[in-house]
């Protein structure tokens, strides 16, 4: 009965709002789109208040509250407001998080940062590394929305990957910033040896330091694995019919993992030369014909499937985006939740703005800073 499925979704969302939403509970103190020239469209908090009677623009964001460390947190060696260009980004007490910033998903990125800070025991000890194809205006935007945030915005040159990208089933998957995660070991300071990579269409509802501290054993990458998924569908028949190509998985038990939430041991990554390994598979796709369809994911699977450290599934409740074409909504997977991920074609901010939200989109809304200050 379709109505029963829909009702179960609303009940599930209602219960989770009470548990997870910052509006209902007190917490301890605390695939990207092409770049475009949108400096003139950005609206910073001070400008937003001045525009009385004007509808908030696409890039209008409020200032987030300040988040302070709880008792017992080790205080970083640098003061609030210092930029990451300072070598103090190498402070060993910091938790490092990497996120891309781009026009289409900017609202999601801001909400993701807000959620991380909201739930962290030691928010002043978190350092954000933002990768973007434009930097100056975005740095100002981040500083305006999060005045005390410790962060650095890095320029990611689209030309680095443009010649390696092949056409995909969705145009959004072809954008250069989708591939920025492959280059974290090169872009970030050499002193940064571990980083949590987060997509822009998610919120964290637990202390991210728990994810950061996950043991990776001897692996360079950690992520939740999904071994029940049909792994063969991520590659073409041509790939599986060519022994030379299919031999890539010999000696491994490859399982699907979602690349939107990963923990990187950058020291191991650098020693293993994994950026070049990923690029080699992208070159095979361009040179020898189509061996996969889904953008940046398959090269990652080719290098790491069966070789990652498996992280608890609570850290990536993915697939919540559903399908906007069919108007489908998703329920949560069974089990505890530390991170909600709207992977898929539907995004919560789009559905909320169109007044056609899915039940679980209500869990994203409290972290949204889009619009004017009250």
C-alpha positions as CSV (number, residue, x, y, z in Angstrom):
1,X,0.0,0.0,0.0
2,X,1.8,3.2,-1.2
3,X,0.1,5.4,1.5
4,X,1.5,3.2,4.2
5,X,5.1,3.6,2.9
6,X,4.6,7.3,2.8
7,X,3.3,7.4,6.3
8,X,6.2,5.4,7.6
9,X,8.5,7.9,6.1
10,X,6.8,10.8,7.9
11,X,6.8,8.9,11.2
12,X,10.5,8.1,10.8
13,X,11.3,11.7,10.0
14,X,9.3,13.0,12.9
15,X,11.1,10.7,15.4
16,X,14.5,11.6,14.1
17,X,13.8,15.3,14.1
18,X,13.3,15.1,17.9
19,X,16.5,13.2,18.3
20,X,18.8,14.9,15.8
21,X,17.7,18.4,15.1
22,X,19.6,21.2,16.8
23,X,16.2,23.0,17.2
24,X,14.9,20.4,19.5
25,X,18.0,19.3,21.5
26,X,20.9,21.0,23.3
27,X,24.3,19.8,22.3
28,X,27.7,20.3,23.9
29,X,29.2,23.8,23.2
30,X,30.7,23.5,20.9
31,X,29.3,15.0,-7.2
32,X,30.2,19.2,-7.7
33,X,29.2,21.5,-10.5
34,X,31.3,23.6,-12.9
35,X,32.7,26.9,-11.6
36,X,31.2,30.1,-12.7
37,X,31.9,33.8,-12.1
38,X,29.3,34.5,-9.4
39,X,31.1,37.1,-7.3
40,X,28.4,39.6,-8.0
41,X,25.7,37.3,-6.9
42,X,27.2,36.5,-3.5
43,X,25.5,38.2,-0.6
44,X,27.3,38.3,2.8
45,X,25.5,38.6,6.1
46,X,25.9,42.4,6.5
47,X,24.5,42.9,3.0
48,X,21.6,40.6,3.6
49,X,20.2,42.7,6.5
50,X,20.5,45.8,4.4
51,X,18.3,44.5,1.6
52,X,14.9,45.0,3.3
53,X,12.0,43.8,1.2
54,X,14.2,42.0,-1.2
55,X,14.0,38.2,-1.6
56,X,17.2,36.4,-0.6
57,X,19.4,35.7,-3.5
58,X,20.7,32.2,-4.3
59,X,24.0,33.0,-2.4
60,X,22.6,34.8,0.6
61,X,23.7,33.3,3.9
62,X,23.2,34.2,7.5
63,X,26.0,34.2,10.1
64,X,26.1,31.0,12.2
65,X,26.3,31.2,16.0
66,X,29.7,30.9,17.6
67,X,30.7,27.4,18.7
68,X,33.2,26.9,21.6
69,X,35.2,23.9,22.8
70,X,33.8,22.0,25.7
71,X,35.9,21.5,28.9
72,X,38.6,19.0,28.3
73,X,39.3,19.9,24.7
74,X,42.9,20.6,23.8
75,X,43.1,24.1,22.6
76,X,44.9,24.7,19.2
77,X,48.1,26.7,19.3
78,X,46.7,29.6,17.2
79,X,44.0,32.1,17.9
80,X,40.5,32.2,16.4
81,X,40.3,34.0,13.1
82,X,43.8,33.1,11.9
83,X,43.9,31.8,8.4
84,X,45.3,28.5,7.4
85,X,48.1,30.0,5.3
86,X,49.9,30.1,8.7
87,X,52.0,27.0,9.4
88,X,49.8,26.5,12.5
89,X,47.5,24.4,10.2
90,X,50.0,21.7,11.1
91,X,49.0,21.7,14.8
92,X,48.7,18.0,15.7
93,X,45.6,18.7,17.8
94,X,43.5,19.6,14.8
95,X,40.8,17.5,13.1
96,X,41.0,18.1,9.3
97,X,38.0,18.1,7.1
98,X,37.9,18.6,3.3
99,X,34.9,19.9,1.3
100,X,34.5,21.3,-2.2
101,X,32.8,24.7,-2.7
102,X,31.0,25.4,-5.9
103,X,28.0,27.3,-7.2
104,X,25.4,24.6,-7.4
105,X,26.1,23.0,-4.1
106,X,27.2,26.0,-2.1
107,X,24.1,26.0,0.1
108,X,24.7,22.3,0.9
109,X,28.4,22.9,1.8
110,X,27.5,25.7,4.2
111,X,24.9,23.5,5.9
112,X,27.4,20.6,6.1
113,X,29.9,22.9,7.9
114,X,27.2,24.1,10.2
115,X,26.2,20.6,11.1
116,X,29.8,19.6,11.9
117,X,30.3,22.5,14.2
118,X,26.9,22.0,15.9
119,X,27.7,18.5,17.0
120,X,31.4,18.7,17.7
121,X,32.7,18.6,21.3
122,X,35.8,20.6,20.2
123,X,34.6,22.8,17.3
124,X,37.5,25.2,17.7
125,X,39.9,22.3,17.0
126,X,38.4,21.5,13.6
127,X,40.2,22.8,10.5
128,X,38.3,23.0,7.2
129,X,40.1,22.6,3.8
130,X,37.8,23.9,1.0
131,X,38.6,23.2,-2.6
132,X,37.2,25.5,-5.2
133,X,37.8,26.6,-8.8
134,X,37.3,30.2,-7.6
135,X,38.7,31.3,-4.2
136,X,38.6,35.0,-3.3
137,X,34.8,35.6,-3.1
138,X,34.2,32.2,-1.5
139,X,36.8,32.8,1.2
140,X,34.9,36.0,2.1
141,X,31.6,34.2,2.1
142,X,32.9,31.5,4.5
143,X,34.5,34.0,6.8
144,X,31.2,36.0,6.9
145,X,29.1,33.0,7.7
146,X,31.5,31.4,10.1
147,X,33.6,34.3,11.7
148,X,35.7,32.1,13.9
149,X,36.1,29.1,11.6
150,X,39.6,27.8,11.0
151,X,39.9,27.1,7.3
152,X,41.8,27.6,4.0
153,X,40.4,27.8,0.5
154,X,42.5,26.1,-2.1
155,X,42.4,26.7,-5.8
156,X,41.7,23.5,-7.8
157,X,42.7,23.9,-11.4
158,X,40.0,22.3,-13.6
159,X,42.6,21.8,-16.3
160,X,44.3,19.3,-14.1
161,X,41.5,16.8,-14.9
162,X,39.6,18.1,-17.9
163,X,41.6,16.0,-20.3
164,X,41.0,12.9,-18.2
165,X,37.2,13.2,-17.8
166,X,34.9,11.1,-20.0
167,X,31.2,11.6,-20.6
168,X,28.9,10.2,-17.9
169,X,25.3,9.3,-17.5
170,X,24.7,12.6,-15.7
171,X,26.4,15.9,-16.7
172,X,26.9,16.9,-13.1
173,X,29.2,13.9,-12.7
174,X,31.6,15.3,-15.4
175,X,32.5,18.4,-13.5
176,X,36.1,18.8,-12.5
177,X,35.4,19.4,-8.8
178,X,34.0,15.9,-8.6
179,X,37.6,14.8,-9.0
180,X,39.2,17.1,-6.5
181,X,39.1,14.4,-3.8
182,X,41.7,12.5,-5.8
183,X,44.2,15.3,-5.3
184,X,43.9,16.0,-1.6
185,X,47.3,14.5,-0.9
186,X,48.9,17.0,-3.4
187,X,46.8,20.1,-2.6
188,X,46.8,20.0,1.2
189,X,49.9,20.9,3.2
190,X,52.4,18.0,3.5
191,X,52.0,18.2,7.3
192,X,48.4,17.1,7.1
193,X,48.5,13.3,7.3
194,X,44.8,12.5,7.8
195,X,41.7,14.2,6.5
196,X,38.0,13.4,6.5
197,X,36.5,14.1,3.0
198,X,32.8,15.1,3.0
199,X,30.4,15.7,0.1
200,X,28.3,18.8,0.1
201,X,24.9,17.1,0.3
202,X,25.0,15.8,3.8
203,X,24.8,16.7,7.5
204,X,26.8,15.3,10.4
205,X,24.7,14.6,13.5
206,X,27.4,13.2,15.7
207,X,30.9,14.3,16.8
208,X,33.0,14.2,13.7
209,X,36.1,13.5,15.8
210,X,34.8,9.9,16.2
211,X,34.9,9.5,12.4
212,X,38.3,11.2,12.3
213,X,39.7,8.8,14.9
214,X,38.6,5.6,13.1
215,X,41.4,3.1,12.8
216,X,42.4,2.5,9.1
217,X,44.8,-0.3,9.9
218,X,47.2,-0.5,7.0
219,X,44.8,1.1,4.5
220,X,45.0,4.5,2.9
221,X,41.3,5.0,2.8
222,X,38.4,4.2,5.1
223,X,34.7,4.3,4.2
224,X,31.5,2.3,4.9
225,X,31.3,-0.8,2.6
226,X,28.2,-2.2,1.1
227,X,29.0,-5.8,0.0
228,X,25.4,-6.7,-0.7
229,X,25.3,-4.2,-3.6
230,X,25.7,-5.6,-7.2
231,X,29.3,-4.6,-7.8
232,X,29.3,-5.6,-11.4
233,X,26.9,-2.9,-12.4
234,X,29.6,-0.2,-11.8
235,X,31.5,-1.3,-14.9
236,X,30.5,-2.1,-18.5
237,X,30.2,-5.5,-20.1
238,X,33.3,-4.7,-22.0
239,X,35.3,-4.3,-18.8
240,X,34.1,-7.7,-17.4
241,X,34.6,-9.5,-20.7
242,X,38.2,-8.3,-21.1
243,X,40.4,-10.5,-18.8
244,X,43.2,-8.0,-18.8
245,X,40.9,-5.3,-17.3
246,X,38.9,-7.6,-15.0
247,X,42.1,-8.9,-13.6
248,X,42.3,-5.6,-11.6
249,X,40.3,-7.2,-8.9
250,X,42.2,-10.5,-8.7
251,X,43.0,-11.4,-5.2
252,X,40.5,-8.9,-3.8
253,X,36.9,-9.2,-2.5
254,X,35.7,-5.9,-4.0
255,X,32.6,-4.2,-2.4
256,X,30.9,-0.9,-3.3
257,X,31.6,2.1,-1.1
258,X,30.3,5.6,-1.5
259,X,33.1,8.2,-2.1
260,X,31.1,11.0,-0.5
261,X,32.4,10.2,3.0
262,X,35.9,8.9,3.4
263,X,38.8,9.1,5.8
264,X,42.2,9.4,4.1
265,X,45.6,8.5,5.5
266,X,47.4,11.0,3.3
267,X,50.9,9.8,4.3
268,X,50.0,6.3,3.0
269,X,48.3,7.8,0.0
270,X,51.4,9.8,-0.9
271,X,53.7,6.8,-0.4
272,X,51.4,4.6,-2.5
273,X,51.1,7.0,-5.4
274,X,47.4,6.5,-5.5
275,X,46.5,9.7,-7.4
276,X,48.5,8.4,-10.3
277,X,46.8,5.0,-10.1
278,X,43.4,6.6,-10.4
279,X,44.5,8.8,-13.3
280,X,45.8,5.7,-15.1
281,X,42.3,4.1,-15.1
282,X,40.8,7.4,-16.3
283,X,43.3,7.3,-19.2
284,X,42.3,3.7,-20.0
285,X,38.7,4.9,-20.2
286,X,39.6,7.7,-22.6
287,X,42.0,5.8,-24.7
288,X,40.6,2.3,-25.0
289,X,36.8,2.8,-24.8
290,X,34.2,2.9,-22.2
291,X,34.7,0.6,-19.2
292,X,32.5,2.5,-16.7
293,X,29.7,5.1,-16.7
294,X,29.5,6.9,-13.4
295,X,32.1,9.7,-13.3
296,X,34.6,9.8,-10.5
297,X,33.4,6.7,-8.6
298,X,34.6,3.8,-10.8
299,X,38.3,4.8,-10.8
300,X,38.2,4.9,-7.0
301,X,36.6,1.5,-6.9
302,X,39.2,0.1,-9.4
303,X,42.0,1.2,-7.1
304,X,40.5,0.7,-3.6
305,X,37.6,-1.7,-3.7
306,X,38.5,-4.6,-1.4
307,X,41.4,-2.6,0.0
308,X,39.7,0.0,2.2
309,X,39.2,0.0,6.0
310,X,35.5,-0.7,6.6
311,X,33.9,2.0,8.7
312,X,30.6,1.7,10.6
313,X,27.6,2.3,8.3
314,X,26.2,4.9,10.7
315,X,28.7,7.3,9.1
316,X,27.0,7.3,5.7
317,X,23.3,6.9,5.6
318,X,23.4,7.6,1.9
319,X,20.9,7.5,-1.0
320,X,18.5,10.0,0.7
321,X,18.3,12.1,-2.4
322,X,16.1,9.6,-4.1
323,X,15.1,10.5,-7.7
324,X,13.6,13.8,-8.6
325,X,12.4,12.6,-12.0
326,X,10.1,9.9,-10.4
327,X,9.5,12.0,-7.3
328,X,10.6,9.1,-5.1
329,X,11.7,9.5,-1.5
330,X,13.8,7.2,0.6
331,X,13.6,6.0,4.2
332,X,16.7,5.5,6.4
333,X,18.5,2.2,6.4
334,X,18.1,0.3,9.7
335,X,20.6,1.1,12.5
336,X,22.1,4.1,14.2
337,X,22.8,7.3,12.4
338,X,25.7,9.7,12.6
339,X,25.6,11.2,9.1
340,X,22.7,11.7,6.7
341,X,23.7,11.9,3.0
342,X,21.4,13.0,0.3
343,X,23.3,11.3,-2.5
344,X,21.2,10.8,-5.7
345,X,19.6,13.3,-8.0
346,X,17.3,14.9,-5.4
347,X,18.7,17.5,-3.0
348,X,16.9,18.7,0.1
349,X,17.2,22.4,-0.5
350,X,15.7,22.1,-4.0
351,X,12.7,20.1,-2.7
352,X,12.2,22.4,0.2
353,X,12.2,25.5,-2.0
354,X,9.8,23.9,-4.4
355,X,7.5,23.0,-1.5
356,X,7.7,19.3,-2.4
357,X,10.0,17.9,0.3
358,X,10.6,14.3,1.2
359,X,10.0,13.5,4.9
360,X,13.7,13.2,5.7
361,X,14.5,16.7,4.2
362,X,13.2,18.1,7.5
363,X,16.4,16.8,9.1
364,X,18.5,18.9,6.8
365,X,16.6,22.1,7.2
366,X,17.8,23.1,10.7
367,X,21.3,23.5,9.4
368,X,20.4,25.6,6.4
369,X,21.9,29.1,6.7
370,X,20.4,30.4,3.4
371,X,18.5,33.7,3.5
372,X,18.4,36.8,5.7
373,X,19.2,37.1,9.3
374,X,16.0,37.1,11.4
